[in-house]
Amino acid sequence: MKAEIYNALAALNRGFEVVLESLTILQNEGVLTADYVQDQTPFVEELRAGLNHLIIEKLETREAKDWGHFGRMKQTIEARMKE
């Protein structure tokens, strides 16, 4: 399950890259103006950054709990092995 979350986050970011690359291609082909692409880029990047921030904040909390949980398990095993 954890890998699926990180894969989804990576896919989300790749999707934003595709959007930005597509805007650039459309600009290079004369479909969109440079000003339009330049004006839209901050909106795309703000949305990406906001989503990344929200997701990573939630993941940080989850990872901290997992770290503590598995750290305690490791300590228990290490103590048992010393006996």
C-alpha positions as CSV (number, residue, x, y, z in Angstrom):
1,M,0.0,0.0,0.0
2,K,2.8,2.4,0.9
3,A,4.5,1.9,-2.5
4,E,1.1,2.7,-4.3
5,I,0.9,6.1,-2.5
6,Y,4.5,7.0,-3.5
7,N,3.9,5.8,-7.1
8,A,0.7,7.9,-7.2
9,L,2.6,10.9,-6.0
10,A,5.3,10.4,-8.6
11,A,2.6,9.9,-11.3
12,L,0.9,13.1,-10.2
13,N,4.1,15.0,-10.6
14,R,4.8,13.4,-14.0
15,G,1.3,14.5,-15.0
16,F,2.1,18.1,-14.2
17,E,5.3,17.8,-16.2
18,V,3.3,16.6,-19.2
19,V,1.0,19.6,-18.8
20,L,3.9,22.0,-18.8
21,E,5.7,20.3,-21.7
22,S,2.4,20.3,-23.7
23,L,1.9,24.0,-23.1
24,T,5.5,24.6,-24.4
25,I,4.9,22.4,-27.5
26,L,1.7,24.3,-28.2
27,Q,3.5,27.5,-27.8
28,N,6.3,26.4,-30.1
29,E,3.7,25.3,-32.7
30,G,2.1,28.8,-32.6
31,V,-1.1,27.6,-31.0
32,L,-0.5,29.4,-27.7
33,T,1.4,32.6,-27.2
34,A,4.5,32.8,-25.0
35,D,2.7,35.3,-22.8
36,Y,-0.2,32.8,-22.2
37,V,2.1,29.9,-21.4
38,Q,4.2,32.1,-19.1
39,D,1.1,33.4,-17.3
40,Q,-0.4,29.9,-16.9
41,T,2.8,28.2,-15.6
42,P,2.6,29.7,-12.1
43,F,-1.0,28.5,-11.7
44,V,0.1,24.9,-12.7
45,E,3.1,25.1,-10.4
46,E,1.1,26.5,-7.5
47,L,-1.4,23.7,-7.8
48,R,1.4,21.1,-8.0
49,A,3.2,22.5,-5.0
50,G,0.0,22.7,-3.0
51,L,-0.9,19.1,-3.7
52,N,2.7,18.0,-2.9
53,H,2.7,19.9,0.3
54,L,-0.7,18.4,1.5
55,I,0.3,14.9,0.5
56,I,3.8,15.0,1.9
57,E,2.6,16.5,5.2
58,K,0.2,13.6,5.6
59,L,3.0,11.1,4.6
60,E,5.4,12.7,7.1
61,T,3.0,12.0,9.9
62,R,2.4,8.4,8.7
63,E,6.1,7.8,8.3
64,A,7.0,9.2,11.7
65,K,4.4,6.8,13.3
66,D,5.8,3.9,11.3
67,W,9.4,4.8,12.2
68,G,8.5,4.8,15.9
69,H,6.5,1.6,15.7
70,F,9.2,-0.3,13.8
71,G,11.9,1.2,16.0
72,R,10.3,-0.2,19.1
73,M,9.8,-3.6,17.5
74,K,13.5,-3.6,16.6
75,Q,14.5,-2.7,20.1
76,T,12.4,-5.5,21.5
77,I,14.0,-8.0,19.1
78,E,17.5,-6.7,19.9
79,A,16.9,-7.0,23.6
80,R,15.5,-10.6,23.2
81,M,18.6,-11.5,21.1
82,K,21.0,-10.3,23.9
83,E,19.4,-12.7,26.4
